[in-house]
Amino acid sequence: MSEGICRGLTLIELLMVLTVAAILAAAAVPSFFDLAARQRLKGAADTLYGHLQHARLLAVKENTPITVSFRDSGPASGWCYGLSDTGPCLCQSTGNCRLGSGPAIVVGSADFRDTGLKNNFYRDEVTFNPLLGASNGGTIILSANGQNIRVVVSTLGRVRTCSDEVAGYPPC
């Protein structure tokens, strides 16, 4: 008759496995937070790109100038932008931006936590004109964790994104 052999882990082996698992988890957590911040940054850039394209299209379609007004600052104090067909609007105050008969489009740092926004537009606004969607041109820089994505608007109204730090975008 053969005897059954009991196999198991000693307490020391179990502690070693748990220690290695804890070290691996501790190494992965910062990487996970960087990934989450990068995804929020990409989301902010893609949303802004879409809204600028929408503003240009709407200006041509409705035959009226569409203004995108910016209030920029760092991640700590908040930023916002709003689309309006009545000229510049104060995006930080509810109800100041109007877009046709529908609700205004207003986006801010509350939607994209830990991101910053800076722009170099004259008077912190870009206006798309009905004639072919031309604009006053400029650049918006969205940032998070030392990484930047630029959204560039040409005087012809062309909108493009670029980044030297974030994968998935052409270099600037």
N, C-alpha and C positions, 0 to 999 in steps of 0.2 A: 504494500500500500504506500501510496505517495502522500507526503504531508503537504498541506497548503502553505504557501509562502505568503506572508503578509508584507506588503510593501507600502511605503508611505514616505512622507517628508519629515525630516527632523525639524525642530524649532529653528535651528540655525539656517537650514536651507530655505525655509519659509521666509525668514527675515531677510535673507540675501535677495530672494526674488522680489519681495516687496520694496526693498531699497532700490534695486535696479529700476523697477517700475516707477517709483516716485521720482527718480532722477530723470528718466525719459519724459515723464509728464511735465516736470518743471521746465525742461528744455523746450517742450512743445508749446507751452502756454504763451510766451511772448510772440512766437511765430504766428499763433492763431490770432492774437490781437492786432499784429501788423497786417495780417490778411484782411481782417474785418475793417480796419481803417482804410486800407487801399480800396476795398470794395465800396465803401461809403464815398470815397473821393471819386472813384470812377462813376458811381451813380449820380453824384452832383454834377460832374462834367457832362455826362450824357444827357441828363435832364436839362441843363442849361443849353446845350447844343440844340436839343429838340425844341425848346421854347424860342430860341433865337430864329430857328428855321421857320417855326410857326408864325412868329411876328412878321418876318419878311413876306411869307406867303399871304398872310392876312392883309398886309399893307397893299399888295398888288391886287388881291381879290376884291377887297372892299373899297379900293381907291381912296384910302385915307392913311395918313402917317400913323405908324405904330411906334410908340416909345417904350423902351425897356429901361427902367430907372434902377440904379444900384445904390445900395448903402453897404459899403464894404468895411470890414474890420477883421480882426483876428478871431480865432475860434472861441476865445473867452467872452468877448463882448457881443458877438453875433453879427450876422450879415443877412441881407435879403435883396431880392429883386422883384419887380412887378411889371407886368405888361399893361399898357394903357393906350386907348385911342383918343384921349383928351389931353395929351401932353405928359409932362413929367408927373410922377405920383410918389407919394411917401409910402413906400412898401411896409415900413415898420408900424404904421397905423392902419387898423382895419377899416375898410371901406373907402380908402383914398384912391385906389386904382380902379378904373372902369374900363371894360372892354366890350363895346357894343351893348347889346341888351342882356348878355350873359354875364356870369360871374367873372371877375378879374382873375388872372393867373398871378399868384404871389407865392414865392418860394423863399425859404430862409434856412439859416443854420440849424434851426430846430428840426428840420427835415433830414439834415445830414450832419449829425453830431461830430464834433472835433474836426471840422473842416474850416478853412479860412478862405476868404475871397478878397481879391484886390483887383481894381480895374484902372485903366488909364484913359477912359473916355472923357471928353470935354464935358464938364458939369455932371459927371457920373451917370451919363445916359447915352444910349445909342438909339437913333431914330431911323427906322426903315421908311423910305419914301415910296409912294405909289408907282413912280416911274422906275420900273425894273427892279424895285426893291433895294435901290442904292441906299447907302448909309454914311454916317460920319466916321466909321471905322475906329478900331481900337482893339485892346486885348484885355481879357479877364484871366487872372491866374487863380486857380483853385489849389489849395495846399492842405496836406495832412502828413504828419510824421516826417517832415523834411522832403516830401515828394510833391511835385507840382505837375498840374495839367493845365495847359493854356488853351483857351478858346479864343480864336482870332476872328474878328469880323473885318473884312476889307471894305474899302469905300464903295465897291460895287455891290456890297451886301453879301458876299460869299462868306459862309461860316465854316470854319474848320477847327479841328482839335489836334494838338500835338503834345508830346512830352519826351523829355530826355531821361526821365527817371522811371516812368510807369510803362510796363509792357502792354502791348495792344494798341499803341498809338504811334503814328509816325514821328520821327524826331523833329524837333523844332528848328 
